[in-house]
C-alpha cells in the first residue's frame, strides 16, 4: 500500500450534502473533507445522522442535495468505480455464523476476486493482525463478540481498500478487544489507508486525527480532538456542553414568539 503525498487532494470531500426522507432531514447541509492517510472520527448523539452519513459516503444511498467525492470520484455517477476502492463495515456485519473463520475470509476473497497467488499472504496478514490465526477452524457463530468484529474487519480488509468506512465497529465489545481493534486500525493508517469511523467511545475519538461532531442531523464542528475538547478536561464534557447549547438554542427558536 502506497502512502499518498502530503499535498495530494483529499480522499473524501462532502459538499453541502442533505438527505431527506419525506419531510424529515436526516442529514442537513453537511460539508467536510478527509485527507488521505488520516483517521476521521464521527461522534455525537444517538440519531444524529452519523450512520446515514457513512452510508452516503459508502454509495449505499444517494444524497437529496450536494455532492460527495471519494478519491476524486462522484459517489452517484461513478458508484461502481468507488465500490472497488472502499471497504464498508456496518454496525451489523454479515458474517456467516455457520462457516468457519477460514471459510468466511475465503468467501470474501472470492467476492473481491483476489488472485489465487495473493490469497495466502493476505489471509495470513489480516487474520494475523486480528489474532485469529489460531481459530481458523472455529465457526464464526462460536466466536466472542470482539473476535467477530475483528473477523469482520479482516474480511473487509482483504481487498485492501483505499478508504475504510466503519460504523461503530466496537460497540458492545470488551475493552481489550477494542484496544486490539484500534491497534489494527493504527497499522492500516501507517500503510496509507484512510479511515472514517463512527464511535460511541470518546477514548477512541482521542485516537483520531480529526473529529466531526454531529447532533440533530447537522455537523456542528470538525477539528482535531484537542480542538473539540477546548478548555474542558475531557471530550465527553466538551461534547455534552456543546449539545446542550445547541438544544437550548433550538428550544428557544421553537418557542420564541
C-alpha positions, 0 to 999 in steps of 0.5 A: 500500500502506497502512502499518498503525498502530503499535498495530494487532494483529499480522499473524501470531500462532502459538499453541502450534502442533505438527505431527506426522507419525506419531510424529515432531514436526516442529514442537513447541509453537511460539508467536510473533507478527509485527507488521505492517510488520516483517521476521521472520527464521527461522534455525537448523539444517538440519531444524529445522522452519523450512520446515514452519513457513512452510508452516503459516503459508502454509495449505499444511498444517494444524497437529496442535495450536494455532492460527495467525492471519494478519491476524486470520484462522484459517489452517484455517477461513478458508484461502481468505480468507488465500490472497488476502492472502499471497504464498508463495515456496518454496525451489523456485519454479515458474517456467516455464523455457520462457516468457519473463520477460514471459510468466511475470509475465503468467501470474501476473497472470492467476492473481491476476486483476489488472485489465487497467488495473493490469497495466502499472504493476505489471509495470513496478514489480516487474520494475523493482525486480528489474532485469529490465526489460531481459530481458523477452524472455529465457526464464526457463530462460536466466536466472542463478540470482539473476535467477530468484529475483528473477523469482520474487519479482516474480511473487509480488509482483504481487498485492501481498500483505499478508504475504510468506512466503519460504523461503530465497529466496537460497540458492545465489545470488551475493552481489550478487544477494542484496544486490539481493534484500534491497534489494527486500525493504527497499522492500516493508517501507517500503510496509507489507508484512510479511515472514517469511523463512527464511535460511541467511545470518546477514548477512541475519538482521542485516537483520531486525527480529526473529529466531526461532531454531529447532533440533530442531523447537522455537523456542528464542528470538525477539528482535531480532538484537542480542538473539540475538547477546548478548555474542558478536561475531557471530550465527553464534557466538551461534547455534552456542553456543546449539545446542550447549547445547541438544544437550548438554542433550538428550544428557544427558536421553537418557542420564541414568539 
